Amino acid sequence: MRFWDAVRGVQIGSPLQGHTGWVTSVAFSSDGTKIVSGSDDKTVRVWDANRGVQIGSPLQGHTHWVRSVAFSADGTRIVSGSGDKTVRVWNVDNGVQIGSPLQGHTDDVTSASFSPGGTRIVSGSSDMTVRVWDADKGVQIGNPLLGHTPWGRLVEFSPDGTKIVSGSTDKTVRVWDANRGVQIGSPLQGHTDWVRSVAFSPDGTRIVSGSSDKTVRMWDADRGVQIGSALQGHTHHVTSVAFSPDKTRIVSGSSDKTVRVWDAERSLQIGSPLQGHTDRVTSVTFSSDGTRIVSGSDDRTVRVWDADRGVHISSPLQGHGDWVTSVTFSPDGTRIMTCSDAKIIRGDDEAEHRSKDVKGNAFIDSNKCFMYSSTHGEPTR
């Protein structure tokens, strides 16, 4: 994992070392002071985002790889999902597991997150179900959410926590009532291939989805109908989508090596494609003020763009030894966290060991985490 100064474009600090297996998922706390990481070494670790050091001992209990990690909104708890088929909740201050594992899934838990209020947890699994849990009592709420075939791995709460959206290889997007555990309306249909990315608008009224059918689509989250025509322009799989903070724009990344920005009100592309990546774009998102976009790519670089002018801000952020699979801004927009498929070990000499592809959520530089800083584009050793 690497951290970058989002203003100056240079690496921040030294590698964060500790994991002994591939790091599969990372997340910032809401105040940006901590980072949580999950790994194939079966542990969850918490890091001081300012000092670049591990906080306390590894959180241990999972008996298989950790696939997904997330903080609660108040930063006091962590949720993790694992290949051991369980979801676990942890106390951030003392690193102790809260209650018993949340059990019910019959296959890998690939996604887990808290509701905005922290009272519930949603998890998605390879067992083809989405499940909702009472975060305080540690019990499942209602029945498993069934419908996706073969599976629905992409799950996200609406900003107010009342709905859940999921996307699947069955080409559908589904919306669920998070309180009653039932599907709202019919599946959102229109995509003609695998749905690879879904996201709510900041006010929760809209959903955006990206698909292998090369299109981006918008949906009315309450009425369950498509808004406008499909956004067309990409010439290959759409791998990542996100709304701007004011919901007026959408950004999408694609296997066609481009990033595109769309007018969410008029369903039109804004300007020309953002070009520069030389391989598949895997992850895109806006900064919290909507002025910048960050993108990660299989070309091993991270790029920062001026969201209004559609031009690069600084040089590409380089240093990863393999595909960049996930990028995100810190809550205040001053730092960027990036994740890669590479296993990079740094000493006096840099050694790179190319990894095999392991399927899951976000994958990052194994065993070590880095902070990077965005105008110079050069790592700080």
KOLMI-332449 format. One record per residue (C-alpha): x, y, z; residue number from 1. Coordinates in steps of 0.001 Angstrom, whole numbers. Layout:
BEGIN
+---------+---------+---------+-----+
!      px !      py !      pz ! pos !
+---------+---------+---------+-----+
!       X !       Y !       Z ! NUM !
...
+---------+---------+---------+-----+
This chain:
BEGIN
+---------+---------+---------+-----+
!      px !      py !      pz ! pos !
+---------+---------+---------+-----+
!       0 !       0 !       0 !   1 !
!    1239 !    3481 !    -827 !   2 !
!     261 !    6946 !     323 !   3 !
!     636 !   10044 !   -1771 !   4 !
!     507 !   13718 !    -993 !   5 !
!   -2466 !   14666 !   -3189 !   6 !
!   -1174 !   18232 !   -3615 !   7 !
!    2532 !   17656 !   -4312 !   8 !
!    2399 !   14177 !   -5848 !   9 !
!    5178 !   12543 !   -3852 !  10 !
!    5286 !    9472 !   -1619 !  11 !
!    4753 !   10063 !    2087 !  12 !
!    7043 !    8254 !    4497 !  13 !
!    8382 !    4722 !    4616 !  14 !
!    6736 !    1351 !    3974 !  15 !
!    4213 !     174 !    6577 !  16 !
!    5511 !   -3280 !    7375 !  17 !
!    3957 !   -6141 !    9270 !  18 !
!    1702 !   -8306 !    7121 !  19 !
!    3235 !  -11615 !    6049 !  20 !
!     772 !  -12317 !    3241 !  21 !
!   -1016 !  -10461 !     467 !  22 !
!   -2887 !   -7405 !    1716 !  23 !
!   -6396 !   -7657 !     278 !  24 !
!   -8330 !   -4649 !    1565 !  25 !
!   -7639 !   -1256 !    3146 !  26 !
!   -9704 !    1706 !    4372 !  27 !
!   -9293 !    5103 !    6021 !  28 !
!  -11124 !    6036 !    9212 !  29 !
!  -13593 !    8899 !    8715 !  30 !
!  -11233 !   11405 !   10346 !  31 !
!   -8287 !   10226 !    8240 !  32 !
!   -6060 !    9474 !   11224 !  33 !
!   -6091 !    5679 !   10976 !  34 !
!   -5946 !    2989 !    8319 !  35 !
!   -7147 !    -577 !    8576 !  36 !
!   -5797 !   -3397 !    6424 !  37 !
!   -6770 !   -7031 !    5950 !  38 !
!   -4506 !   -9750 !    4618 !  39 !
!   -4119 !  -13305 !    3439 !  40 !
!   -2054 !  -13777 !    6598 !  41 !
!   -5479 !  -13975 !    8371 !  42 !
!   -4928 !  -10769 !   10353 !  43 !
!   -6382 !   -7278 !   10480 !  44 !
!   -3994 !   -4428 !   11323 !  45 !
!   -4531 !    -806 !   12298 !  46 !
!   -2059 !    1916 !   11330 !  47 !
!   -1403 !    5502 !   12384 !  48 !
!   -1908 !    7378 !    9102 !  49 !
!     197 !   10330 !   10228 !  50 !
!    3206 !    8503 !   11659 !  51 !
!    3097 !    5429 !    9435 !  52 !
!    3349 !    2916 !   12268 !  53 !
!    1192 !      -2 !   13348 !  54 !
!   -1096 !     638 !   16306 !  55 !
!   -1072 !   -2250 !   18764 !  56 !
!    -928 !   -5930 !   17872 !  57 !
!   -2556 !   -7596 !   14860 !  58 !
!   -6265 !   -8366 !   15282 !  59 !
!   -6372 !  -12152 !   15197 !  60 !
!   -9238 !  -14616 !   15032 !  61 !
!   -9986 !  -15290 !   11382 !  62 !
!   -8906 !  -18732 !   10219 !  63 !
!   -8644 !  -17869 !    6529 !  64 !
!   -7711 !  -14842 !    4426 !  65 !
!   -9364 !  -11523 !    5270 !  66 !
!  -11181 !  -10259 !    2167 !  67 !
!  -12742 !   -6972 !    3304 !  68 !
!  -12264 !   -4407 !    6100 !  69 !
!  -14020 !   -1147 !    7017 !  70 !
!  -14321 !    1319 !    9897 !  71 !
!  -17558 !    2378 !   11519 !  72 !
!  -18374 !    6058 !   10928 !  73 !
!  -17281 !    7026 !   14446 !  74 !
!  -14001 !    5143 !   14051 !  75 !
!  -14457 !    3028 !   17175 !  76 !
!  -15056 !    -312 !   15452 !  77 !
!  -13801 !   -2312 !   12491 !  78 !
!  -15689 !   -4949 !   10534 !  79 !
!  -13911 !   -7675 !    8593 !  80 !
!  -15098 !  -10392 !    6219 !  81 !
!  -13119 !  -13523 !    5497 !  82 !
!  -12680 !  -16678 !    3492 !  83 !
!  -13532 !  -18493 !    6730 !  84 !
!  -17182 !  -17527 !    5942 !  85 !
!  -17485 !  -15219 !    8961 !  86 !
!  -17854 !  -11511 !    9641 !  87 !
!  -16097 !  -10168 !   12739 !  88 !
!  -16295 !   -6864 !   14623 !  89 !
!  -13315 !   -5384 !   16483 !  90 !
!  -12738 !   -2679 !   19084 !  91 !
!  -10284 !    -186 !   17564 !  92 !
!   -8899 !    1009 !   20912 !  93 !
!   -7916 !   -2336 !   22401 !  94 !
!   -7918 !   -4602 !   19347 !  95 !
!  -10287 !   -7073 !   20945 !  96 !
!  -13003 !   -8884 !   19004 !  97 !
!  -16481 !   -7723 !   19994 !  98 !
!  -18756 !  -10674 !   20602 !  99 !
!  -18784 !  -13876 !   18588 ! 100 !
!  -18199 !  -14137 !   14837 ! 101 !
!  -21259 !  -13356 !   12710 ! 102 !
!  -22037 !  -16696 !   11128 ! 103 !
!  -24450 !  -17698 !    8409 ! 104 !
!  -22638 !  -17362 !    5102 ! 105 !
!  -21693 !  -20672 !    3507 ! 106 !
!  -18843 !  -19380 !    1329 ! 107 !
!  -16217 !  -16608 !    1272 ! 108 !
!  -17356 !  -13243 !    2607 ! 109 !
!  -16116 !  -10851 !     -75 ! 110 !
!  -17529 !   -7534 !    1166 ! 111 !
!  -18477 !   -6136 !    4581 ! 112 !
!  -19274 !   -2619 !    5762 ! 113 !
!  -21126 !    -644 !    8432 ! 114 !
!  -24263 !    1375 !    7827 ! 115 !
!  -23685 !    5145 !    8129 ! 116 !
!  -25145 !    5123 !   11643 ! 117 !
!  -23081 !    2125 !   12664 ! 118 !
!  -26073 !     104 !   13862 ! 119 !
!  -25984 !   -2461 !   11057 ! 120 !
!  -23499 !   -4357 !    8940 ! 121 !
!  -24017 !   -5583 !    5390 ! 122 !
!  -22027 !   -8456 !    3931 ! 123 !
!  -21850 !  -10020 !     487 ! 124 !
!  -20640 !  -13518 !    -208 ! 125 !
!  -19824 !  -16044 !   -2889 ! 126 !
!  -22736 !  -18056 !   -1479 ! 127 !
!  -25016 !  -15825 !   -3626 ! 128 !
!  -26499 !  -13993 !    -615 ! 129 !
!  -26359 !  -10553 !     922 ! 130 !
!  -26914 !  -10477 !    4689 ! 131 !
!  -27686 !   -7667 !    7137 ! 132 !
!  -26582 !   -7858 !   10768 ! 133 !
!  -27356 !   -5991 !   13978 ! 134 !
!  -23948 !   -4514 !   14758 ! 135 !
!  -24618 !   -4252 !   18495 ! 136 !
!  -26266 !   -7615 !   19147 ! 137 !
!  -24317 !   -9580 !   16570 ! 138 !
!  -27342 !  -11289 !   15067 ! 139 !
!  -28664 !  -11467 !   11536 ! 140 !
!  -31591 !   -9187 !   10727 ! 141 !
!  -34232 !  -11045 !    8761 ! 142 !
!  -33514 !  -13619 !    6110 ! 143 !
!  -30619 !  -13601 !    3647 ! 144 !
!  -31236 !  -11294 !     697 ! 145 !
!  -31664 !  -13699 !   -2193 ! 146 !
!  -32077 !  -12999 !   -5860 ! 147 !
!  -28731 !  -12630 !   -7572 ! 148 !
!  -27566 !  -15560 !   -9666 ! 149 !
!  -24875 !  -16678 !   -9440 ! 150 !
!  -23717 !  -14107 !   -6885 ! 151 !
!  -23885 !  -10497 !   -5773 ! 152 !
!  -20527 !   -9396 !   -4425 ! 153 !
!  -20860 !   -5626 !   -4754 ! 154 !
!  -22809 !   -4194 !   -1819 ! 155 !
!  -23129 !    -656 !    -503 ! 156 !
!  -25417 !    1170 !    1946 ! 157 !
!  -27210 !    4329 !     878 ! 158 !
!  -25968 !    7455 !    2687 ! 159 !
!  -28924 !    7365 !    5093 ! 160 !
!  -28538 !    3638 !    5725 ! 161 !
!  -32075 !    2718 !    4677 ! 162 !
!  -31163 !     952 !    1428 ! 163 !
!  -28534 !   -1394 !      93 ! 164 !
!  -27498 !   -1658 !   -3544 ! 165 !
!  -25888 !   -4729 !   -5039 ! 166 !
!  -24515 !   -5585 !   -8460 ! 167 !
!  -23844 !   -8985 !   -9930 ! 168 !
!  -22567 !  -11139 !  -12730 ! 169 !
!  -26253 !  -11845 !  -13484 ! 170 !
!  -26309 !   -8420 !  -15256 ! 171 !
!  -28712 !   -6850 !  -12721 ! 172 !
!  -28592 !   -4167 !  -10056 ! 173 !
!  -30836 !   -4736 !   -7033 ! 174 !
!  -31995 !   -2421 !   -4258 ! 175 !
!  -32863 !   -3758 !    -819 ! 176 !
!  -34717 !   -2387 !    2207 ! 177 !
!  -31989 !   -2443 !    4875 ! 178 !
!  -34510 !   -2450 !    7741 ! 179 !
!  -36858 !   -5170 !    6529 ! 180 !
!  -34370 !   -7239 !    4563 ! 181 !
!  -36457 !   -7433 !    1419 ! 182 !
!  -35848 !   -6454 !   -2183 ! 183 !
!  -37394 !   -3149 !   -3213 ! 184 !
!  -39221 !   -3559 !   -6493 ! 185 !
!  -37898 !   -5564 !   -9399 ! 186 !
!  -34260 !   -5978 !  -10408 ! 187 !
!  -32866 !   -2985 !  -12294 ! 188 !
!  -32398 !   -4414 !  -15740 ! 189 !
!  -30800 !   -2986 !  -18823 ! 190 !
!  -27188 !   -4029 !  -18706 ! 191 !
!  -26386 !   -6851 !  -21090 ! 192 !
!  -23289 !   -8094 !  -19301 ! 193 !
!  -21686 !   -8347 !  -15845 ! 194 !
!  -22232 !   -5351 !  -13527 ! 195 !
!  -18738 !   -4501 !  -12292 ! 196 !
!  -19329 !   -1397 !  -10155 ! 197 !
!  -22235 !     273 !   -8329 ! 198 !
!  -22523 !    3410 !   -6200 ! 199 !
!  -25165 !    5646 !   -4631 ! 200 !
!  -25249 !    9378 !   -5211 ! 201 !
!  -24353 !   11415 !   -2098 ! 202 !
!  -28042 !   12102 !   -1377 ! 203 !
!  -29049 !    8492 !   -1997 ! 204 !
!  -31613 !    9306 !   -4680 ! 205 !
!  -29665 !    7814 !   -7565 ! 206 !
!  -27529 !    4814 !   -8330 ! 207 !
!  -24817 !    4552 !  -10965 ! 208 !
!  -23597 !    1271 !  -12388 ! 209 !
!  -20826 !     277 !  -14767 ! 210 !
!  -20795 !   -2920 !  -16773 ! 211 !
!  -18843 !   -5165 !  -19085 ! 212 !
!  -21383 !   -4114 !  -21739 ! 213 !
!  -19266 !    -900 !  -22041 ! 214 !
!  -22024 !    1363 !  -20657 ! 215 !
!  -22674 !    3438 !  -17552 ! 216 !
!  -26287 !    3640 !  -16393 ! 217 !
!  -28133 !    5775 !  -13857 ! 218 !
!  -31134 !    4619 !  -11857 ! 219 !
!  -33782 !    6243 !   -9686 ! 220 !
!  -33177 !    4592 !   -6303 ! 221 !
!  -36788 !    5045 !   -5165 ! 222 !
!  -38705 !    4158 !   -8328 ! 223 !
!  -36290 !    1555 !   -9646 ! 224 !
!  -36213 !    2871 !  -13202 ! 225 !
!  -33359 !    3899 !  -15443 ! 226 !
!  -32754 !    7642 !  -15750 ! 227 !
!  -32111 !    8719 !  -19305 ! 228 !
!  -30191 !    6705 !  -21828 ! 229 !
!  -27154 !    4562 !  -21184 ! 230 !
!  -23950 !    6629 !  -21122 ! 231 !
!  -22000 !    5363 !  -24095 ! 232 !
!  -18478 !    6041 !  -25236 ! 233 !
!  -16259 !    3464 !  -23584 ! 234 !
!  -15048 !     772 !  -25943 ! 235 !
!  -14405 !   -1916 !  -23333 ! 236 !
!  -15531 !   -3033 !  -19839 ! 237 !
!  -16475 !    -237 !  -17409 ! 238 !
!  -14616 !   -1252 !  -14269 ! 239 !
!  -15306 !    1579 !  -11805 ! 240 !
!  -17877 !    4375 !  -11359 ! 241 !
!  -18456 !    7146 !   -8812 ! 242 !
!  -20574 !   10275 !   -8325 ! 243 !
!  -19096 !   13680 !   -7614 ! 244 !
!  -19889 !   15035 !   -4117 ! 245 !
!  -22582 !   17348 !   -5564 ! 246 !
!  -24014 !   14437 !   -7669 ! 247 !
!  -23876 !   16519 !  -10878 ! 248 !
!  -21111 !   14444 !  -12448 ! 249 !
!  -20094 !   10817 !  -12770 ! 250 !
!  -16596 !    9494 !  -13359 ! 251 !
!  -15933 !    6125 !  -14955 ! 252 !
!  -12843 !    4071 !  -15651 ! 253 !
!  -12548 !    1370 !  -18277 ! 254 !
!  -10468 !   -1387 !  -19785 ! 255 !
!  -10222 !     899 !  -22822 ! 256 !
!   -7496 !    2750 !  -20815 ! 257 !
!   -9545 !    5945 !  -20450 ! 258 !
!  -11272 !    7881 !  -17681 ! 259 !
!  -14463 !    9692 !  -18656 ! 260 !
!  -16544 !   12343 !  -16913 ! 261 !
!  -20303 !   12573 !  -17483 ! 262 !
!  -22972 !   15214 !  -16871 ! 263 !
!  -25396 !   13344 !  -14604 ! 264 !
!  -28272 !   15702 !  -15365 ! 265 !
!  -28048 !   15666 !  -19158 ! 266 !
!  -26586 !   12153 !  -19574 ! 267 !
!  -23771 !   13480 !  -21743 ! 268 !
!  -20002 !   13069 !  -21704 ! 269 !
!  -18153 !   16174 !  -20556 ! 270 !
!  -15199 !   16970 !  -22774 ! 271 !
!  -12829 !   14406 !  -24202 ! 272 !
!  -11744 !   11154 !  -22533 ! 273 !
!   -8949 !   11588 !  -19972 ! 274 !
!   -6082 !    9785 !  -21643 ! 275 !
!   -2640 !    8814 !  -20467 ! 276 !
!   -2937 !    5373 !  -18942 ! 277 !
!   -1437 !    2659 !  -21115 ! 278 !
!   -3461 !    -231 !  -19727 ! 279 !
!   -6834 !    -954 !  -18087 ! 280 !
!   -8128 !    1658 !  -15616 ! 281 !
!   -9193 !    -279 !  -12534 ! 282 !
!  -10402 !    2331 !  -10035 ! 283 !
!  -11589 !    5969 !  -10096 ! 284 !
!  -13026 !    8408 !   -7587 ! 285 !
!  -13535 !   12127 !   -6909 ! 286 !
!  -11899 !   14100 !   -4108 ! 287 !
!  -14239 !   15273 !   -1344 ! 288 !
!  -14472 !   18776 !   -2866 ! 289 !
!  -15038 !   17432 !   -6388 ! 290 !
!  -12109 !   19314 !   -7905 ! 291 !
!   -9892 !   16314 !   -8573 ! 292 !
!  -10156 !   12740 !   -9820 ! 293 !
!   -7724 !    9953 !   -9033 ! 294 !
!   -7351 !    6848 !  -11182 ! 295 !
!   -5361 !    3640 !  -10871 ! 296 !
!   -4379 !    1329 !  -13690 ! 297 !
!   -2856 !   -1971 !  -14704 ! 298 !
!     -17 !     159 !  -16132 ! 299 !
!    1227 !     397 !  -12491 ! 300 !
!     619 !    4150 !  -12237 ! 301 !
!   -1763 !    6426 !  -10378 ! 302 !
!   -2879 !    9646 !  -12052 ! 303 !
!   -4518 !   12746 !  -10609 ! 304 !
!   -6732 !   14866 !  -12864 ! 305 !
!   -8265 !   18321 !  -12714 ! 306 !
!  -11958 !   17401 !  -12723 ! 307 !
!  -13006 !   20644 !  -14416 ! 308 !
!  -10338 !   20957 !  -17090 ! 309 !
!   -9723 !   17250 !  -17711 ! 310 !
!   -5944 !   17518 !  -17593 ! 311 !
!   -3230 !   15845 !  -15540 ! 312 !
!   -2183 !   17409 !  -12271 ! 313 !
!    1534 !   16607 !  -11989 ! 314 !
!    3267 !   13558 !  -13404 ! 315 !
!    1974 !   10000 !  -12969 ! 316 !
!    2521 !    8663 !   -9441 ! 317 !
!    4903 !    5769 !   -9906 ! 318 !
!    6366 !    3118 !   -7667 ! 319 !
!    4008 !     155 !   -7688 ! 320 !
!    5517 !   -2999 !   -9142 ! 321 !
!    2273 !   -4351 !  -10558 ! 322 !
!   -1373 !   -3510 !  -11277 ! 323 !
!   -2939 !    -724 !   -9215 ! 324 !
!   -6305 !   -2146 !   -8222 ! 325 !
!   -7782 !     448 !   -5864 ! 326 !
!   -7389 !    4187 !   -5231 ! 327 !
!   -9043 !    6543 !   -2771 ! 328 !
!   -8621 !   10031 !   -1340 ! 329 !
!   -8346 !   10616 !    2394 ! 330 !
!  -11472 !   12332 !    3797 ! 331 !
!   -9791 !   15751 !    3699 ! 332 !
!   -8437 !   15210 !     180 ! 333 !
!   -4793 !   15785 !    1124 ! 334 !
!   -3627 !   12197 !     667 ! 335 !
!   -4241 !    9349 !   -1729 ! 336 !
!   -4136 !    5682 !    -775 ! 337 !
!   -3382 !    3205 !   -3530 ! 338 !
!   -3421 !    -564 !   -3661 ! 339 !
!   -1583 !   -2950 !   -5950 ! 340 !
!   -1376 !   -6619 !   -6887 ! 341 !
!    2385 !   -6520 !   -6521 ! 342 !
!    4431 !   -7961 !   -3717 ! 343 !
!    7152 !   -5359 !   -3275 ! 344 !
!    9972 !   -5661 !    -743 ! 345 !
!   12227 !   -2667 !    -261 ! 346 !
!   15635 !   -2555 !    1374 ! 347 !
!   18845 !    -906 !     282 ! 348 !
!   18024 !   -2346 !   -3136 ! 349 !
!   14481 !   -2636 !   -4440 ! 350 !
!   13316 !   -6166 !   -5241 ! 351 !
!   10047 !   -6828 !   -7010 ! 352 !
!    8327 !  -10194 !   -6972 ! 353 !
!    5432 !  -10456 !   -9370 ! 354 !
!    2425 !  -12094 !   -7768 ! 355 !
!    -165 !  -14401 !   -9191 ! 356 !
!   -3634 !  -12842 !   -9497 ! 357 !
!   -5781 !  -13557 !   -6453 ! 358 !
!   -9473 !  -12785 !   -6780 ! 359 !
!  -11223 !  -10627 !   -4191 ! 360 !
!  -11951 !   -6981 !   -3437 ! 361 !
!   -9054 !   -4519 !   -3315 ! 362 !
!   -5508 !   -5885 !   -3459 ! 363 !
!   -2453 !   -3915 !   -2488 ! 364 !
!    1310 !   -4193 !   -2164 ! 365 !
!    1731 !   -7173 !      89 ! 366 !
!    3579 !   -7196 !    3398 ! 367 !
!    4313 !   -3472 !    3247 ! 368 !
!    2306 !    -299 !    3041 ! 369 !
!    3627 !    2970 !    1682 ! 370 !
!    2806 !    6638 !    2039 ! 371 !
!    3336 !    8784 !   -1039 ! 372 !
!    3207 !   12587 !   -1647 ! 373 !
!    1325 !   14806 !   -6083 ! 374 !
!    3326 !   17732 !   -8254 ! 375 !
!    6753 !   16136 !   -8333 ! 376 !
!    5558 !   12588 !   -8883 ! 377 !
!    8661 !   11130 !   -7239 ! 378 !
!    8704 !    8754 !   -4272 ! 379 !
!   10182 !   10064 !   -1044 ! 380 !
!   12574 !    7499 !     388 ! 381 !
+---------+---------+---------+-----+
